[in-house]
Amino acid sequence: MIMISDHSGRTFKNLRISLLSACNFACVYCTDDNAALPFSKTDGLSISNLLNQVSKLHHHLNLNSVRLTGGEPLLYPDLGELIKGLSTIGIKEIKMTSNGFLLEKQVQKLAALGLKEINISLDAATEAAFFKMTRRDKFENVKQGIDAALKAGLKVKLNAVIMKGKNDDQIMPLFNFARERNIIIRFLEVMRMGHLHQHQDDYLITQQDILDKIGMYHQFLPLPRKPSATANYWETKDGFTFGIIANSSQPFCQDCDRLRLDHKGNIYGCLSENEPIEISKAVSDNDFEQYLRNALSQKQAVKFTGSKLSMLNIGG
């Protein structure tokens, strides 16, 4: 196995797979359309081809983890089979990011098959604010999914995208929701993606804005940042940990180790990149490694610059 790295010493150790571009929510940062996006099984790779692609990537990169994203990965009909297959390949850390709506019914099975960790998107802690962000009246279903994931023994984190004029009044309600359940919550600065590519500044609540708000109610100290981590973390005086993913005000490009695989089998080295790399066209190991180097060259030197692609197409 040849070590693939760039001039900054970055490589790929964590793979994120966007299983589908369909979702049963219509969150305001992903789409400006109220409609649910349907799923067609003919849109993407077969599960055997997908597992074969991941197996090749693991062979060349010795991956630390795979995170399943979407769209909404719980809509993927072969999710259980895929998780079992990833375990068979030798992926030790299988994770998922989900909106949690369908989680309660599936989580016990997925945990038994090898799912270890789940990040659940929760952008509000009240029914009205939740509907404003997701355009769906499913707050109670998501809460039940969170509780079911904890009961199943999964490591659970909450992700909350904070947007000026949309849900910036939800910072403390969300903080308290997570604190009551002793779940780590990460607040996210809104990303310059899709229909917000030219409008991020209209909605941006920065890391410092969030810290100032929490600081009105709690004392906290920063925790050391782990290499390649997306989030900065703090611990309150009474031991509760929270994080902030500050892709705009505190970018983390300098040691990013994430590779993205979309549902059609294309790879991307960075969320800022619009051009997919068709790694399935590789006919030899040398070709395969060259495609990976091409993906590595897509990484930004310093700061995330955004993309016209929606998060629905490339995952979180």
C-alpha positions as CSV (number, residue, x, y, z in Angstrom):
1,M,0.0,0.0,0.0
2,I,1.4,3.4,-1.1
3,M,0.9,6.3,1.3
4,I,-1.1,9.0,-0.6
5,S,-0.5,12.5,0.8
6,D,-0.2,16.1,-0.3
7,H,2.2,18.9,0.4
8,S,0.5,19.6,3.7
9,G,0.7,16.0,4.8
10,R,-3.0,15.4,4.4
11,T,-4.3,12.0,3.4
12,F,-7.7,10.2,3.4
13,K,-8.6,8.1,6.5
14,N,-12.3,8.7,6.9
15,L,-14.8,8.0,4.1
16,R,-18.3,9.6,3.9
17,I,-20.8,7.8,1.6
18,S,-23.8,9.7,0.3
19,L,-26.1,6.8,-0.2
20,L,-28.9,8.7,-2.0
21,S,-29.9,12.3,-2.8
22,A,-33.5,11.8,-1.5
23,C,-34.8,13.0,1.8
24,N,-38.1,13.0,3.7
25,F,-37.4,16.5,5.2
26,A,-36.9,19.7,3.4
27,C,-34.5,21.6,5.7
28,V,-34.1,25.3,4.8
29,Y,-30.3,25.0,4.4
30,C,-30.4,22.1,2.1
31,T,-33.2,23.1,-0.3
32,D,-35.4,26.1,-1.1
33,D,-38.2,23.7,-2.1
34,N,-40.9,22.4,0.3
35,A,-41.3,19.1,-1.5
36,A,-39.8,15.8,-0.3
37,L,-37.2,14.4,-2.7
38,P,-38.1,10.9,-3.9
39,F,-35.8,8.0,-4.0
40,S,-35.3,5.8,-7.1
41,K,-33.3,2.6,-6.6
42,T,-32.0,2.9,-10.2
43,D,-30.3,6.2,-9.4
44,G,-27.1,4.8,-7.8
45,L,-24.7,1.9,-7.5
46,S,-26.0,-1.6,-6.7
47,I,-25.0,-2.6,-3.2
48,S,-22.5,-5.1,-4.5
49,N,-20.8,-2.4,-6.6
50,L,-20.8,0.0,-3.7
51,L,-19.2,-2.5,-1.3
52,N,-16.7,-3.4,-4.0
53,Q,-15.8,0.3,-4.4
54,V,-15.4,0.7,-0.6
55,S,-13.3,-2.4,-0.4
56,K,-10.9,-1.0,-3.0
57,L,-10.7,2.3,-1.2
58,H,-10.1,0.5,2.1
59,H,-7.3,-1.5,0.5
60,H,-5.5,1.6,-0.7
61,L,-6.2,3.9,2.3
62,N,-6.6,1.6,5.3
63,L,-9.7,3.6,6.4
64,N,-10.4,4.4,10.0
65,S,-14.1,4.9,9.6
66,V,-17.0,5.0,7.2
67,R,-19.9,7.5,7.7
68,L,-23.2,6.9,5.9
69,T,-25.0,10.0,4.9
70,G,-27.6,11.2,2.3
71,G,-29.9,12.7,1.7
72,E,-31.4,10.6,4.4
73,P,-29.6,7.3,4.8
74,L,-32.5,5.6,6.6
75,L,-34.5,5.7,3.3
76,Y,-31.8,3.5,1.7
77,P,-33.5,0.1,1.3
78,D,-30.4,-2.0,1.7
79,L,-29.0,-0.2,4.7
80,G,-28.7,-3.2,7.0
81,E,-27.1,-5.3,4.3
82,L,-24.6,-2.5,3.6
83,I,-23.6,-2.1,7.3
84,K,-23.1,-5.9,7.5
85,G,-21.0,-5.8,4.3
86,L,-18.9,-2.9,5.6
87,S,-18.2,-4.9,8.8
88,T,-17.2,-7.9,6.6
89,I,-14.8,-5.7,4.6
90,G,-13.0,-4.8,7.9
91,I,-14.4,-1.3,8.6
92,K,-14.2,-1.1,12.4
93,E,-16.0,2.3,12.9
94,I,-19.3,2.4,11.0
95,K,-21.1,5.7,11.6
96,M,-24.2,7.5,10.2
97,T,-25.7,10.9,10.0
98,S,-29.5,11.0,10.0
99,N,-32.5,13.3,10.6
100,G,-33.7,10.6,13.0
101,F,-37.3,10.4,11.8
102,L,-37.2,6.7,10.9
103,L,-34.6,5.8,13.5
104,E,-36.8,4.3,16.2
105,K,-38.0,1.4,14.0
106,Q,-34.5,0.6,12.6
107,V,-31.9,1.3,15.2
108,Q,-31.8,-2.0,17.2
109,K,-31.2,-3.9,14.0
110,L,-28.6,-1.5,12.6
111,A,-26.7,-1.6,15.9
112,A,-26.7,-5.4,15.9
113,L,-25.3,-5.4,12.4
114,G,-22.4,-3.2,13.3
115,L,-23.4,0.5,13.4
116,K,-21.4,2.1,16.2
117,E,-22.2,5.8,16.2
118,I,-24.9,8.2,14.9
119,N,-25.1,12.0,14.5
120,I,-28.7,13.2,14.5
121,S,-29.6,16.5,13.0
122,L,-31.7,18.5,15.4
123,D,-32.0,22.2,14.5
124,A,-34.7,23.2,17.1
125,A,-36.0,22.0,20.5
126,T,-39.6,23.1,20.1
127,E,-42.2,21.9,17.7
128,A,-42.8,25.3,16.0
129,A,-39.1,26.0,15.5
130,F,-38.5,22.5,14.3
131,F,-41.2,22.9,11.6
132,K,-39.7,26.2,10.6
133,M,-36.4,24.6,9.9
134,T,-37.4,21.2,8.4
135,R,-40.9,22.1,7.0
136,R,-42.0,18.9,8.7
137,D,-44.2,18.3,11.8
138,K,-42.0,15.4,13.1
139,F,-40.3,16.7,16.2
140,E,-41.7,14.0,18.5
141,N,-40.6,11.2,16.1
142,V,-37.1,12.5,16.1
143,K,-37.0,12.7,19.9
144,Q,-38.2,9.1,20.0
145,G,-35.4,8.2,17.6
146,I,-32.8,9.9,19.8
147,D,-34.0,8.0,22.9
148,A,-34.1,4.7,20.9
149,A,-30.5,5.2,19.7
150,L,-29.3,5.8,23.3
151,K,-31.2,2.7,24.4
152,A,-29.6,0.6,21.6
153,G,-26.1,1.6,23.0
154,L,-25.0,3.8,20.1
155,K,-22.7,6.7,20.6
156,V,-25.0,9.7,19.9
157,K,-24.2,13.3,19.0
158,L,-26.6,16.0,18.0
159,N,-25.9,18.4,15.1
160,A,-27.7,21.8,14.9
161,V,-27.2,24.2,12.1
162,I,-27.8,27.7,13.4
163,M,-29.1,30.4,11.1
164,K,-29.7,34.1,11.7
165,G,-33.4,34.9,11.7
166,K,-34.4,31.2,11.5
167,N,-33.4,29.4,14.6
168,D,-30.8,31.5,16.4
169,D,-33.3,31.6,19.3
170,Q,-32.8,27.9,19.7
171,I,-29.2,27.8,20.9
172,M,-30.0,27.5,24.6
173,P,-33.1,25.3,24.2
174,L,-31.0,22.9,22.1
175,F,-28.1,23.1,24.6
176,N,-30.4,22.3,27.5
177,F,-32.1,19.5,25.5
178,A,-28.7,17.8,25.0
179,R,-27.5,18.5,28.5
180,E,-30.6,16.9,30.0
181,R,-29.8,13.7,28.1
182,N,-26.0,14.0,28.5
183,I,-25.5,14.0,24.7
184,I,-22.8,16.0,23.1
185,I,-24.3,18.7,20.8
186,R,-22.3,20.4,18.0
187,F,-23.6,23.7,16.7
188,L,-22.8,24.3,13.0
189,E,-22.2,27.5,11.2
190,V,-24.3,27.5,8.1
191,M,-22.4,26.4,5.0
192,R,-21.9,28.1,1.7
193,M,-23.6,25.2,-0.2
194,G,-26.3,24.8,-2.8
195,H,-29.0,27.5,-2.9
196,L,-27.1,29.3,-0.1
197,H,-23.8,29.4,-2.0
198,Q,-24.1,33.2,-2.5
199,H,-26.2,33.9,0.6
200,Q,-24.3,32.4,3.6
201,D,-23.5,35.8,5.0
202,D,-27.3,36.6,5.3
203,Y,-27.7,33.7,7.8
204,L,-24.3,33.3,9.4
205,I,-24.1,32.9,13.2
206,T,-20.4,32.5,14.0
207,Q,-18.7,30.4,16.6
208,Q,-18.1,33.5,18.7
209,D,-21.8,34.4,18.6
210,I,-22.7,31.0,19.9
211,L,-20.1,31.1,22.6
212,D,-21.3,34.5,23.7
213,K,-24.8,33.2,24.0
214,I,-23.9,30.1,26.0
215,G,-21.5,32.2,28.1
216,M,-24.5,34.2,29.4
217,Y,-25.6,31.0,31.3
218,H,-22.6,28.8,31.8
219,Q,-18.9,28.9,32.5
220,F,-16.8,26.7,30.2
221,L,-13.2,26.0,29.1
222,P,-11.9,24.9,25.7
223,L,-10.7,21.3,25.2
224,P,-7.7,20.4,23.1
225,R,-8.6,19.9,19.4
226,K,-8.0,16.4,18.1
227,P,-6.1,16.1,14.7
228,S,-8.5,16.3,11.7
229,A,-11.5,17.1,13.9
230,T,-14.3,19.1,12.4
231,A,-15.4,20.5,15.7
232,N,-13.9,22.6,18.5
233,Y,-15.1,21.5,21.9
234,W,-15.7,23.1,25.3
235,E,-16.6,21.7,28.7
236,T,-18.8,23.5,31.2
237,K,-18.0,23.9,34.9
238,D,-20.3,21.0,35.7
239,G,-18.8,18.6,33.1
240,F,-21.1,18.9,30.0
241,T,-19.3,18.9,26.6
242,F,-20.5,20.8,23.6
243,G,-18.9,21.6,20.3
244,I,-19.0,24.0,17.4
245,I,-18.2,23.2,13.7
246,A,-17.1,26.6,12.5
247,N,-16.3,26.0,8.9
248,S,-16.4,29.7,8.1
249,S,-14.9,31.5,11.1
250,Q,-12.5,28.7,12.3
251,P,-11.9,26.5,9.2
252,F,-10.3,23.1,9.7
253,C,-9.0,22.4,6.1
254,Q,-5.3,22.3,7.2
255,D,-5.5,18.6,8.3
256,C,-8.8,17.4,6.8
257,D,-8.7,13.6,6.2
258,R,-12.1,13.1,4.7
259,L,-13.0,11.6,1.3
260,R,-16.5,11.6,-0.1
261,L,-18.2,8.9,-2.2
262,D,-21.5,9.8,-3.8
263,H,-24.3,7.4,-4.6
264,K,-23.2,7.1,-8.3
265,G,-19.7,6.0,-7.3
266,N,-17.9,9.3,-7.8
267,I,-15.4,10.7,-5.3
268,Y,-14.8,14.2,-4.0
269,G,-11.8,15.4,-2.0
270,C,-13.6,18.4,-0.6
271,L,-17.1,19.8,-0.2
272,S,-15.9,22.9,-2.0
273,E,-15.4,20.9,-5.2
274,N,-18.2,20.8,-7.9
275,E,-16.4,18.3,-10.1
276,P,-16.8,14.6,-9.4
277,I,-14.0,12.2,-10.0
278,E,-15.1,9.0,-11.8
279,I,-12.9,6.6,-9.9
280,S,-14.9,3.6,-11.3
281,K,-13.0,4.2,-14.6
282,A,-9.7,3.1,-13.0
283,V,-8.5,-0.1,-14.7
284,S,-5.3,-0.6,-12.6
285,D,-4.0,0.1,-9.1
286,N,-1.9,2.9,-10.5
287,D,-5.0,4.4,-12.1
288,F,-6.9,4.1,-8.9
289,E,-4.2,5.8,-6.8
290,Q,-3.9,8.6,-9.4
291,Y,-7.6,9.3,-9.1
292,L,-7.2,9.4,-5.3
293,R,-4.3,11.9,-5.7
294,N,-6.6,14.0,-8.0
295,A,-9.2,14.0,-5.2
296,L,-6.6,15.0,-2.7
297,S,-5.7,18.0,-4.9
298,Q,-9.3,19.2,-4.6
299,K,-8.8,20.0,-0.9
300,Q,-8.7,23.7,0.0
301,A,-5.4,25.1,1.3
302,V,-6.8,27.2,4.1
303,K,-10.6,27.8,4.1
304,F,-13.8,26.2,2.9
305,T,-15.0,28.2,-0.1
306,G,-18.3,26.5,-0.8
307,S,-20.0,24.7,-3.6
308,K,-23.1,25.0,-5.8
309,L,-23.9,21.4,-4.9
310,S,-26.5,20.9,-2.3
311,M,-25.7,18.9,0.8
312,L,-28.4,16.5,-0.4
313,N,-26.1,15.5,-3.2
314,I,-22.9,15.0,-1.4
315,G,-23.8,14.4,2.3
316,G,-23.0,16.2,5.5
